[in-house]
Amino acid sequence: MAHQPPPLTGIRVLEFAGLAPGPFAGMLLADYGATVLRLDRAPIQPSSDQLTRRKSSICVNMKSPAGLALIKKIIPSVDVVIDPFRPGVLEKAGLSPEDVLLKLNPKLIIGRMTGFRRDGKYSMMAGHDINYIAVSGVLSLFGRKGEKPYPPGNVVGDFAGGGAMCFMGIMLALIARERTNFGQVVEANMVDGSAILATMPRLGLKTQVWNRERGTNMLDGGAPFYGTYETKDGKYMALGAIEPQFYAALLKGLQLQPSDLPGDRDNKDDWPKLTDFFTSVFKRKTRSEWEAIFDGTDACCTPVFTQAELEAQGFDQRPAVTLKSTPAYAIHEGDSSRPAAEGQGIGWEGSGWSQEPLEPGTGGEDLLGMWLGWSKGRHYEVENEGLVLRNTSKL
């Protein structure tokens, strides 16, 4: 079957420039065919945003009446707006989703991404990933017995619980619009997004899986058959031999008999000494030697690769899911599905491991020409490095 265009082809997105979660949602939309125009602040400020694949940019001063008028003029021609700001920022700027944006475009979907809940006691406080997952209960899950919780980077809050959840909400709203012919406000926050990811641990509080102190449960490093082990060369193997048949395959690869072990895997009191025993066993060989032993087996024992190693190996970074008939754009450079025309994005370079930053103002004016037929000098001008609408009195 011949491939059709990506599923979001023709969807137009206006993304207010922000930090990781908002740009990540916009990048996912772009990967699946949407055309994304990032709205950067004017006067122009350098951007550290790397989540810019297939995006274009214009610069606008939201505090300028003529700049604000330009944004309002664009709104009727887009399908999605991504709001990455703290509560009240759009309203203060005169772009309230309910009172302004949806009245300008009833079909518009406004994806709003916040850290804390909008209606919680932390709603007006500044925060980062670590704070959001802290109050969601998720941070308490990470760490070793008797030690303080440690943050797992910003993967859980910013990306999984934030940007990816906002992307999902926008997709649900697009589906709903097909039925109702109306857009709506989508509110995502990293507290609820992270908490829902921890559904199993929360429900597991009443089971044998998650009911002990962190670092002593089956899936958080407590079990000797579910964890990481250092190898002879200072690298690591990951072990997940939970089921008895997988555990048997592990022992076979380690050239061990159950009688060689200092304890019973089903007795949690024996877990610490079993862990110490496996620690000494794995240090007998290098990672590559263990790979050669366990590759192709059901021992659930695999190497722990670093990002640098994967890049050096030429690992193919791919879209999150594959749609067989309407696939996403490939992430690596040079694929024949590179976007063009309505799906064009100038900020796409690299192999999936390297990405040129999208400089503020790059490509956006061309996109305004495609979307609205606008041209500089006739429909808009540049003031203090930002675009402003001409003839604002006619709005």
N, C-alpha and C positions, 0 to 999 in steps of 0.2 A: 504494500500500500504506500503510495506516495505521501510524503509529509506535507501537511497543511501548515499555514502560518501559526505561530505560537498563540495560545488561547487568549491572551490579553491584547493582541494586535488591535490597534484603533482606540485603546483606552488611553486617555490623556491625564497625566498626573502633574500637579503643581506641588512641589515639595519645598516647604520652608526649610532653609538650611539649619541643621542642628547637629547634635552629637550622635553617637553610634546607633541607637535604636531606630530613630526616624529614617536616617539614610539607609539602614539595613532593610527596612520595609520597602523603601523606594527602590532599592537595588533588586530585591526579589520581584517586584512588579515589573521592572525593566527586563530582567532575565526572562520573564514569561511573556514578553512582547509589548508591554505598555511603553508609551513615550513619556519620559520623565524630564520635567523642566525644574531645575533647582533654583530657588529664589534666594540669592545671597544678599547680604546687607551692603548698602552703599553709605559712605565712601567705602571703596573696596578694601577688604581685609584679607590677608593670606588665609587660605583654608588648609587644614590638616586632614580633611575628610578623604579617606581612601575608598569609601564604598560608593564609587562614582560610575561604575560600569554602565555604559550606554546612556548616560545622562548628559544634559546640556544645562547651561546656566545663564541667568540674567541677574543684574544687580539693581536693587531698588531700595530707596530710603523709605521705610514704612512710616517714618515720622513726617514725611513731606506730603502735603495734600495732593500734589500732582502725582507723586509716586503711588500713594494709596489709591488714587483714581485709576491708575494704570492696572493695579492688581484687580480692582473691582471690574474693570473692563475685560480682563482675561477670564474671570470666574465663569461666566456663562458658557465658555467654550471648552471647559475641562470637565472630567468625570470624577476626579479624586483630588482632594487636598490633604497633604500630610502636615499636621500641626505638631511639632516636637517641643513646644514651649511649656513652661510652667503655667498653672492655671491662671487665667485672667489676662495673659499677654495679648492674645488675639482680640479679646473684648476691648482692652485698653487702646489697641491700635485702630479700633473702629471696624473690626472684621469679625464680629460675633457670629459664630456658626449659625445659630438659630435666627437671630434678628437681622442679619445682613446676608451672609453667604447663601443660605438656603432660599432666601427671598430673591436673590439674584439668579439662582439656578436651583430649582426644586429637585432636580435629578442628581445634584451634587452629593458625593460621599465625602465626609470630613473625618479622616482618621486622626484622632487625638491621642498622643503618646505622652504619658506622664510617668514619673517614678512612683510616688506615693499615690494612694487613692485620692480622688478629687474631693471626697466627702469625709475623709478621715482626719484625725487630729494632727497628722503630719503634713496635710495638704499644701500648706504655704511655706514649708521648710525646704531648704536646699538639701540635696542628697546625691548619692552615687549608688552604683550597683550594690556595694556592700551593705548600704543602709536599707535598701529595698528588700534584699533577700534576708536581712537580719530580722525585720519586723514581720516578714512572711512566715518565719519559722524554718526556712530552708537552710540558712547559714548554720544553724545549730546541728545540722546533720553531718557537716564536714569537719573532720579532725580525728585525732587519735585519742585513745582512752586517757583520761587525766590531763589532757592538753586543751588549750584554747581552740575555739573554732577557727578555721582558716578559710579565706575567700578563694573560691575556685576560679580565679581570674574574673572577667566580667561576662562570662559565657551564659550563666544561668539567668541573670537579671536583664542585662542590656539586650542580649540577642535572643535567647530562647524564650524567656518570659516577657520580653519587651517587643523588639522588632518583629520577630516571627509571629507573635500573637496579634500584633497590630495588622500585619499582612493578612492573617487569617480572618480578622474582623472585617477588613476591607473586602476580601473575597466574598464573605457571607453577605455583606451589604450589596455587592454587585449582583449576586444571585437573587436577593430579595427585590432589587430594583427591576429585574426582568419580570417579576410578577406584579409589583405594585406601580411601576413607572415612577417611583419617587426615591430620592436619595435619603440619607439620614446621617446622624452623627454616630461615629464609632469611637467609643472610649476604651482605651487600653491603658493599663498601668502595670508596672513591674512587680508590685506586691501580689496582685491577684494572678498575674501571669506566671510568676515563679511558684506560687502556692499550688496552682493546679498541676504543675509539673511534679510536685511532691505528693500527689494523691496517694500513690502506693505506700510511701513511708508513713503518711498520716494514718491511713487505714491499717497499716501494719503494726501500729502501736499495740494492737490487741492480739497480735500473732507472734510467732517465734522468729519472724524475719527482722523486725525493726524495734523490738520491745526492750532493748538493752541500751546501755550507755553508748554514745557514738564511738565508733572504732572497735566495737566488740560484736557487731551484728554480722549476719551472713554476707551482706552486700556492701559493707562499708569498710572492709579491710580486716574485720575480726576473724573471719573464717580462714583457715590455712589453705583452703582450696579456691579462694576467691581473693586475689590480691596481686601485688607485683613483687618480683624477686630480682635482686641484683645478680648479675652474671660475673664471670671471672674478669671480663674486660671493663667492668664498671658500667655496663649498660643494663637493660632490664627486660624481663619477660613478664607478660600479663597472663594470669591463670584464672580460669573460670570453670573449673571441673566440678560443678555442683552435683549433677546426677551421678549415681553409682557407676554406670557404664563409662562415663567420661572420666571419673576418678580412677577407674581400673585402667583406662588407656593412659592416664598420666603416670601411674605407677609403672606400667610397662615401659614407657619412654624413659623413665628415670632408672629403670632396671632394679626395681624394688619389689618386694613381696609385702603383703599386709603385715606379716610377722616382723618385718624390719622396722616398722614404724614405732615411735615411742608412745603412741596413744591411738584412741579411736576417733575418727573424723566425726562421728555422730554424737560425741560427748563434748559439749562446749567447754567443759573444764579442761579438756585436753588440747584445745585449740592453740594456746600459747606455745606449748612445747612442740606441737606439730609444726607450727610456723617457724620456730627456731630451727627445727630439723630441716625443713624444706629450704630455709635460707642458706644453710651450709651446703646442701646438695646442689643448688643452682649456681653457687659460686665455684663449682668444680669445672665448669665449662664456659666458653665464651657464648655470647648471644647467637652468633652465627652457627655455632655447633649445636646449640639447642634448637635453633630454627631447622637445621637439617634433620634433627630427630623428630620434631613434632609436626613439621609441614605435612599436610595430607592425612593427619590422624584426627581422631575425635577427642583428643585430650583437652581441647579448648585452651591451648597454650600457644600464645603468639608473641612476636616481638613488640616492644614499645618503641615505635619510631618517633623521632622528633620531627618537627616541621621542616627543619633544615635538611634532614635526611630524605624526607619525601620529595622536597624540591630537587635535590641532587639526583634522585632516582627518576625524575621525570614523571612523578605521580600525576595522573590525569584528574585535575580538580573538575568536578562535574556539578550540574544543577542538583538541587536537593532531591527531586523526584523526576522520573522520566514519564512523559506522556507519549505513548507510542505513535499516535496519529498527529498530534499537535505539540511537538516537543519544544522545550525551552531553547533559547539560544545557547550554543556551546560557550563555555567560559574561556576556553583557550583561543588564542589568536589564530586567525587564518581560516576558520571554519566557514563553509559556504553559506551558513545561515546568518552571517553578519548582517545586522539590521540596515535597512535603507529607507529612504522616504519618511513615512510617518513614524517608523520605528527607529529612526536614526539617532545615534547618540555619539557625540564627539569624544566623550571622556572614557573611551574604552581602549586600553592598550595593555599588552602584556600577555602572560601565559596562564593566569589564574594564581600565580605566585607573586607577580609584581604588577603594580597598577600605578599608572601615572595619575597624579592628583588632577582633578578637574579645576582648572583655574577659574575663579569667579568671572562670570561674563562670557565664558567660552561657548559658542554655538547657540546660545539662547535666542539671539536676534534672528538667526536663520529659522529657528523653530517657530518664532512668532509669525514669520512670513508664511510658513506652511500652515499653521493653525488658523491665522486670522487675516492673512494677506497684508500684514502691516509692513511698513518700510520706515526707516529712520528719516526724520525731517517732515514726513507727511502725517504719520500717526503718533509718533513719539519722538522725544528728544533726549539728550543726555545732559543732566545737570549734576555737578559734583559727583561724577562717576556713576550716577544712578539713572536708570530710565524713568522718564516722566511722560505722562500722557499729554498730548497737545489738545487744546480746545476743551479743557476740563469743564467749562461752563455749559457745554452741550450734553453732559452726562445726565 
